[in-house]
Each structure stands twice: as C-alpha cells, then as structure tokens.
Amino acid sequence: MSLYDGVDLRLNVPHSARMYDYYLGGFTNFAADREAAGHVLAIAPWVRDAARANRGFMHRSTRALAQAGIDQFLDIGTGIPTSPNLHEVAQGIHPHARVVYADNDPIVLTHAQALLTGTAEGRTAYVEADVTDVAGLLAAPGLRETIDLTRPLALSLNALLHFVPDARGAYELVEGLKAVLAPGSALVMTHLTPDFAPEETARIVGVYQAAGTALQARTRVQVARFFDGWTLLDPGVVPLQHWRPDPGEAPVPAADAAGYAGVALRP
C-alpha cells in the first residue's frame, strides 16, 4: 500500500507545503509544485535562504525555550517533516518533553508518522485541525491527552499566519489561542514581510494567489501586533536570522530572510 493511498494530493495543483519542501531541497514535491516554486525563485532567488533561515530560527527558539525550562510545545501548521523536527530539538534537551503537532493538510497527515518517533520518556502526537477553528483545535483528540494547558507551553506559529489574511481573522484567532495559555507560556512566530523587498514580495504573493493559496505579507508593526500584551524576549521582532544567531553563524542580509521572527512570554 502506498503512503498516499486514499489521499487526494491534487498533484496538478501547486501546494504551499510541497513548495516549501522544494525550497529546502526536499523530495516531497511534484511537477506543479516545482513549477510554481520556480516562478517564485525567478522573482526572488533568496527565497531558498529565507526557508533555511526559518528552519534555523525554529531550531534556535525551541532550544532556547527548552533550556529556559519549557517542556511542552504546540506546533501549528507543522508542514512536511524535515529532520531535525521540533520534537527532536526539544527532547534532545528534555527527554520527557511533550510535543503536539497540528495541521489541517492531508498531505502532512500522510507524513505524520515521521513526527511521532520521539523519546521513550516523552510523548509526541499529531492532531488534524485548522488554526482558524481555535475551539475545534483545542478540543482535538490527542491534544489534551498529551499536553497540560494549565502549565506553560510554547505555541509555535512559524511561517503560518501569512497564509491567514485579515479577512479570516488572523489577529482574533491568535488572541483566542493566547487566552487559553498559562502564565509563562511562549508565543513563537515567523512571518513573511514586504519591508525588505516590496516589489518582489508583491509578485510572490501573486504567484501563490494564482495557485489558489491566500497569502498576506505584513510589516514589522503588523507582525509585532500579534505579540500584544506579552513580553518580547530579546532581541524583539527582528529579521529571521537576527534572532539569537548561533556563535560563528555567517551573517545573512536581512532582505534575504524576507521575514520577521519573534518570541514573547505571557506575564
């Protein structure tokens, strides 16, 4: 039986998760994805660097929060697994860490088993849920059985909210998620911005929209608004690769990241 049996992959339609996989040099992508991604790369070759910068931030932010004592993680908009995944980083520091991945994409669901190979002491789970349905997500089987919402956890919304336009209530759904998290919890986020390359970013948005995927780039002020009421950790909302870079890490121009990153704690 094939991994994809029973799943409508719509191979003739570009898909954002598979395009991202292609940017990262992965193999879970098809001709339509590569063609659309090629249009994006023709506009902005730095998108590959941006995708890698996004992954690098996920690793660094997860490590920093785990080292600060957080041992529960909720990652929404998981995407196609690319090792090391979030649970591998977190459980590398806290073998008992608990991680829930959530996505509404059947393509990601087919690969979810790769996300469930955590440590014996910890636990990882995958739930099929849509971030725009906060109540349904929080009630999803497997979530409450895995993580304790009365204790601090890290909520990761990396490279997700630019796929949720204002018209679909991006700010409202984030506030809904923040409201149920315990004091000491963290909000972790990356987001596409037009600030560094406005013309190229507008054309990239057009490519995604032509493929049927809503995409909204936001300015630094608009991204920072998602963290309202919480305490931003240093260095604040900054270009992806400028958030606590590893020692000796080669500097990358801000424009080549094309996005902002930030981490904030609930007081």
Stockholm file with secondary structure:
# STOCKHOLM 1.0

chainA/1-267         MSLYDGVDLRLNVPHSARMYDYYLGGFTNFAADREAAGHVLAIAPWVRDAARANRGFMHRSTRALAQAGIDQFLDIGTGIPTSPNLHEVAQGIHPHARVVYADNDPIVLTHAQALLTGTAEGRTAYVEADVTDVAGLLAAPGLRETIDLTRPLALSLNALLHFVPDARGAYELVEGLKAVLAPGSALVMTHLTPDFAPEETARIVGVYQAAGTALQARTRVQVARFFDGWTLLDPGVVPLQHWRPDPGEAPVPAADAAGYAGVALRP
#=GR chainA/1-267 SS CCTTTTCCCCTTSCCHHHHHHHHTTCSCCCHHHHHHHHHHHHHCTTHHHHHHHHHHHHHHHHHHHHHTTCCEEEEESCCSCCSSCHHHHHHHHCTTCEEEEEECCHHHHHTGGGGCCCCSSSEEEEEECCTTCHHHHHTSTTTTTTCCTTSCCEEEEETTGGGSCGGGTHHHHHHHHHHTSCTTCEEEEEEECSSSCHHHHHHHHHHHHHTTCCCCCCCHHHHHGGGTTSEECTTCSEEGGGSSCCTTCCCCCGGGTCEEEEEEECC
#=GC SS_cons         CCTTTTCCCCTTSCCHHHHHHHHTTCSCCCHHHHHHHHHHHHHCTTHHHHHHHHHHHHHHHHHHHHHTTCCEEEEESCCSCCSSCHHHHHHHHCTTCEEEEEECCHHHHHTGGGGCCCCSSSEEEEEECCTTCHHHHHTSTTTTTTCCTTSCCEEEEETTGGGSCGGGTHHHHHHHHHHTSCTTCEEEEEEECSSSCHHHHHHHHHHHHHTTCCCCCCCHHHHHGGGTTSEECTTCSEEGGGSSCCTTCCCCCGGGTCEEEEEEECC
//
